[in-house]
């Protein structure tokens, strides 16, 4: 599993080092999302999740990334989806200064560099389809609201 982490980290570095326009397309179950590569701290495979008692149901727990705790969020549970169990153990850690949280995802689809005309504020065009851009701020706002923390 460490090989996959190293390879993914290398791909991320190659794609966005000096390049502000590369994106990651990933999936959560059957839904695809895009995220600007510069917003990604790391992708972790197979991490152990430590439960947090009395937390909202969509918070699966906390994972440890080199001594830093990251709150693991299942966005399917957050959005009250019926089939909200994610079998794969893949976690997308966000690069943020204010909070350490990550989302539980199903798959890394592709890293790519869209044409400038294919980038919109809320979506990006990939293979003739529009993929919504994942809104990490929405997740953070919900976490802060539900946990009683001021942003």
ChimeraX attribute file (.defattr): number of C-alpha atoms within 10 A of each C-alpha:
attribute: neighborCount
match mode: 1-to-1
recipient: residues
	/A:1	9
	/A:2	10
	/A:3	8
	/A:4	12
	/A:5	15
	/A:6	14
	/A:7	11
	/A:8	17
	/A:9	17
	/A:10	11
	/A:11	13
	/A:12	21
	/A:13	14
	/A:14	12
	/A:15	20
	/A:16	18
	/A:17	12
	/A:18	9
	/A:19	12
	/A:20	12
	/A:21	16
	/A:22	19
	/A:23	26
	/A:24	22
	/A:25	22
	/A:26	21
	/A:27	16
	/A:28	20
	/A:29	16
	/A:30	7
	/A:31	11
	/A:32	19
	/A:33	19
	/A:34	25
	/A:35	22
	/A:36	19
	/A:37	25
	/A:38	20
	/A:39	14
	/A:40	18
	/A:41	16
	/A:42	19
	/A:43	20
	/A:44	22
	/A:45	15
	/A:46	12
	/A:47	14
	/A:48	11
	/A:49	15
	/A:50	14
	/A:51	14
	/A:52	13
	/A:53	10
	/A:54	7
	/A:55	12
	/A:56	15
	/A:57	14
	/A:58	17
	/A:59	22
	/A:60	20
	/A:61	20
	/A:62	21
	/A:63	21
	/A:64	13
	/A:65	12
	/A:66	6
	/A:67	7
	/A:68	9
	/A:69	16
	/A:70	20
	/A:71	22
	/A:72	23
	/A:73	25
	/A:74	24
	/A:75	17
	/A:76	19
	/A:77	17
	/A:78	16
	/A:79	10
	/A:80	12
	/A:81	10
	/A:82	8
	/A:83	9
	/A:84	16
	/A:85	12
	/A:86	14
	/A:87	10
	/A:88	14
	/A:89	15
	/A:90	20
	/A:91	25
	/A:92	22
	/A:93	21
	/A:94	21
	/A:95	16
	/A:96	12
	/A:97	6
	/A:98	8
	/A:99	15
	/A:100	17
	/A:101	23
	/A:102	28
	/A:103	23
	/A:104	24
	/A:105	24
	/A:106	20
	/A:107	18
	/A:108	17
	/A:109	13
	/A:110	12
	/A:111	20
	/A:112	17
	/A:113	19
	/A:114	15
	/A:115	12
	/A:116	10
	/A:117	8
	/A:118	14
	/A:119	18
	/A:120	12
	/A:121	7
	/A:122	12
	/A:123	17
	/A:124	24
	/A:125	17
	/A:126	18
	/A:127	7
	/A:128	8
	/A:129	10
	/A:130	17
	/A:131	20
	/A:132	18
	/A:133	20
	/A:134	17
	/A:135	12
	/A:136	15
	/A:137	9
	/A:138	10
	/A:139	18
	/A:140	18
	/A:141	14
	/A:142	13
	/A:143	21
	/A:144	14
	/A:145	12
	/A:146	11
	/A:147	11
	/A:148	9
	/A:149	10
	/A:150	7
	/A:151	10
